[in-house]
Structure formats: C-alpha cells, structure tokens
Amino acid sequence: MTRSVLFDTETTGLEPLLGHRMVEIAALELVNDIPTGRHFHRLIDPERDIPDDATRIHGFTLEHLQGQPRFAEIVDELVDFLADGQLIAHNAPFDFGFLDAELALLGRAGLDPSRMVDTLALAKVRFPGLPNSLDALCRRFGIDLSSRAMHNALLDCRLLAEVYVELTGGRQPGLSLTIARPDSRPATSYAPGAARAPRVLVPTEAELAAHAAFLAVIREPLWNA
C-alpha cells in the first residue's frame, strides 16, 4: 500500500516573503490514491492582520480566529500527519511555499520538493489551454460543487481528492477483483493462472426452442454442422 497526503492552505495573502501567514490548513490521508477518512484540519491564529481581499476569498477575519492555536502549537501534529510520503496539492508550489515559510520561522527544515505532486500541473498537461482551477475541474468531471460557497481548506481537499482520482485515471473505489465464495468464507483475490471452478449454464426448454427457431431461418447455420 502507498500512503500519500493531499493538503490545502488558506492564507492572509499570496506572498509569504512579504509576511503573509496561514490561517487554515487541512490534509487528507490517501492510500493507493483513495481517501481513508483520516484527516488533519486546523484553524490558525496568523499573528497579524487579515486583509479584506483575503477575507473575501475564505471568509476569515481576526475575530473568527481569536483563540485558535498558533502554527507553533500545531506543527508537531501536522508534521507527524504529513509523514514522509507524497504531498499532493493544487498549485502545490503555493502551499509548499507557505508551509516552508512557517517552518522556517520555527527554525525547522522545509518540505522535500521531491515529495510534491501538483494537480494543477497534471491538469495543464491533460487539458492544455483550458481553465484548470479546482472549480473548473470539478465541473469538467461532474463533481458536486454545491457546498463550495467560499474557499475552505477541508472541503477543497475533499473535492481535490475526487479530481485527483480522475486526473490519474478515474480509478473506481470499491472495484475489487475477487472471487465470491458460496460458503461465505473470505473472498480470495484473483491471480492469473489460479484454478477456478467452472460455471455450468443449463438452458431452459423455452430457450432451446427459441434457439432452434432462430437457426431455422439462417441459411446453412454452422451450429448444425
């Protein structure tokens, strides 16, 4: 099994080098690219003002974040959740940049860039010249956007998880190549070359009569040879 983490951030602005900070982070655990249900989600006190332009995007004001932990208070739990697998995000350099900036403020090493999987880059390769925002991709893949009134890190992660499945081949969760067992014992995964009990199909009298009638109207049917 391959574990990866898909994550999203909301921030006070677009540029961490100008002092902008994170106000929310959410992450979903994926195993073999399918969400397991485990997630990490925190609102964060950014320790600075939140410009109106940012509030219009995600809805957070300083009043909303009063009493929330600072990044330093959640960093250990976050790093443990991210662990060491691939890290997936939409426009990943943006989210990596903010996480790296927050880690640097605490004297910690940044994220390994080799772990980055950017779904925006994947979308641009698959749909060159088309809009590839998260909203646009959800509409293109028929993913329900009715709950997305504003940007929300946890909701965006859940939507992106569906988009990621489509971008990487449209895998079907729940599709399992297993053999059903009549005695209710655990199913055995199918392996090429494994012995399989033949399934005998016995036609009814009505089916045999219909088949005979069908052959009667065919000129020199092979089945009568």
Buried (B, 14 or more C-beta within 10 A) or exposed (E): EEBBBBBBBBBBBEEBEEEBBBBBBBBBBBEEBBBEEEBBBBBBBBEEEBEEEBBEEBEBBBEBBEEBBEBEEBBEEBEEBBEEBBBBBBBBBBBBBBBBBBBEBEEEEEBEEEBBBBBBBBBEEBBEEEEBEBBBBBEBBEBEEEEBEEBBBBBBBBBBBBBBBBBBEEEEEEEEEEEEEEEEEEEEEEEEEEEEEEEEEEEEEEEEEEEEEEEEEEEEEEEEE
